[in-house]
Amino acid sequence: MRMYDLILKKRNGGELSTEEINFFIESYTKGNIPDYQVSALLMAIYFQKMNKRETSDLTMAMVHSGDMLDLSAIEGVKVDKHSTGGVGDTTTLVLAPMVAALGIPVAKMSGRGLGHTGGTIDKLESFKGFSVEMPTEKFMDNVNTLKIAVGGQTGDLAPADKKLYALRDVTATVDNVSLIASSIMSKKIASGADAIVLDVKVGDGAFMKTTEAAEELAREMVAIGNHIGRKTMAVISDMDQPLGFAIGNVLEVEEAINTLKGNGPEDLLQLSLALGSRMVVLAGKAATVEEAEEMLKGTITSGAAIKKLKEFVSAQGGEVDCIDNTDLFPKAKYVVPVAAENSGVVKKIHAENLGLVAMELGAGRATKESEIDLAVGIVLTKKRGDKVEAGETIAYIHSNKEELIDKAKAGILANYEIVEGYENDIPLIHEVIS
């Protein structure tokens, strides 16, 4: 079998067989195929696309390219949640303690942020001493005893995906449904969860800009998961503006803590309930989403969720005093208000661009080697549909470098659209696919 023949076949619109896909992934993982040939095949796939069978085969070939976590030693139905990435997306820190507080094992593998999207691990490292590095035995013991653990995605899980993604990133082949779906699902399947809830973002701050594209990706991933015996659902949620008010690691963690204490942003709470309730249903702990939502709300009012967050953070080496007193978190040297230039109603907040403004302040990574400043970022005070008066504060910049403030202020103002009249009609939840 030759890589040349696979490239030619797909370039001409042919369908790759299971054997051909397995050959491609196995050989590339072992270093037997050069990057330039894989780049050519990826570009052919980008233009000619893959059918559902090819996508499923590609996913499983990447799963089998490395280790698969065996979580059978963990009691109960293991549930996981994955977001396709957005701005201010802190749902894991809210829903994981709530779900775990109901006795449902949450065994989660997470990654770091890159570009305008934040990473769960970076946010958790806002807790001084917190670590995702632990032996598999410790990970499983934490899930068995506390019902929750978050580990880092190691190079041994779906290594083919890691190699392919790095290549896609520099060859303009990221934006393809089959390649995105197989990338996400290969890591989720290799991580060993029994049930997976997918949060597929749509809008300005998401990779999927249209509802149609988000639906296509969601259906593809749900089909892959269910086809190989993992109970899988997808929630398509709004990312046409940042989720919550905070953008930046410590700032988002504080917002998640406030939500678990019962006084967080409404959209962050509602999305966390929507995703968490489906995890509860898939775990068999509730018959309906409505029943599950009430159970999750109960963990907030009873204090069980915030207690579970403390247990989880402490078990992974993090200091927990800041959960009771968020003033103990690292703080930015400068906190500067941004005033609206005109009166009206907020029609749109360009989420991706605001994420990039926060990244330039140091809240995110331009490259994988970039250092993150945990304390910096942006806190919004006005969201889509809110009335604004000229001169009123619409956001606060948190920065440790005075020379970055003016550019950040200009970036925020340029990405707020304030008009004379507007009624917000964009839903938080667009669709649920099961």
C-alpha positions, 0 to 999 in steps of 0.5 A: 500500500502506498501513500501516493495512491491514497492521496490520488484516490481522495483527490479524485473524490474516492472513498478510503477503505478502513484498511487504507485509513488504518495504514495511513494513521499507523504509518504516520504515527510511527514516522514512516510517512513524511509530513508533506504527503500527509499534508496533501492527503489532509488537503484532499480530505478538506476539499473532497470530505469524508463520509460517516464510515470514513470519519468513524474509521479515522476516529477509531484509528486515532484511538488505537494509535496509543493507549486507551484508559481503562476506567472499569475499576471506577464504580458507576457510569463514568461521564465526561463533557467536552466543549468545542471552545469559546470565550469565557467558557467556564462550565466544567468548573461549575457542572463537574462539582455539581454532578459529582455531588450527586454521586456520579463519577466525573472522570475528565481529561482536559487541555490547555488554551490556545488562541482566543479559547481558554483551557480548563487546566489553565483555569484550574491552575489559578489554585496555587499548587493544583496539578493535573499530573498524576498516575492513572491509579491516583486519577481513578482512586480520586474518582472512586472516592470523591467522584471527580478528577481532572487529568491532563491529556498525555501524549500516550492518548491518541498520539496520531491526533496530536501529530495531525492537529499540529499539521492541520494548524499550519496547512489551513485544514483545521476547518473540516467537519470530519477532521474536527469530529475525529480529533475531538472524539478520538481523545474522548473515546481514548479517555475511557468515559461511558457517556459523553456530553458535547457542548458544540459552540456556535457564533462569532467566538466559536469555530463553527460560525453558523448553526448549520455547521454546528449541527453538522459537527454535532450530529457527526460526533454523536453518531461516532460516539453512539456507533462505538457504544458510548452514550453521546449527546450534544448541546448546541449553545450560543457563542455569539457573545462571551459566556458569563462576564469574565474573560481570563483565568482567575477572573473566570474561576472567581465567576465559577465559584460565585455560580456554585455559591448561587450568585453567578451569571444567569447564562453560565448557570443555565448552560451548566445546568443544561449540560450537567442535567444530560450527564445526570440522565446518561448516568441513569440518575434521573429519568428526565432533564427537568428532574436532573436540573432540580437535583443539580440546583439542589447541590447549590442551595445545600452547599454540596457543590461548593464543598465538592469543589473544595474536596476536588481542588484539595485532592489535586494539591490546590489551596482552597482558602480562596474558594471562601475568600476570592480576594486571595487569588492573584490580582492584576496591578491595574483595573481600568474601566472602559466607558461607552462612547454612545448611548443605546442597546448592545446589539453584538459583542464580537466574542472572538476579538474580545478573546484575542484582546484578553490574550494580548493582555496575557490571559491566553497563548498566541503560541504553545510556548507563550506564558500565561498571566493568570490574573489578567483579562476582561470583565464585562458589565454589559451583555447583548440586549442591555441598555447603555448610557454614553460614559457608562462602564461597559467593561473593566480591563485587568492588566499587569502592564500599563502599556497594554491598557490603551490598546485593550481599551480601543479593542473592547470599544471596537468590538461592542456594537451599540445601536439605538434599538435592539431586542435580543432574540438569540437563544442560549441553547439552539438545539439538543442532538441525541 
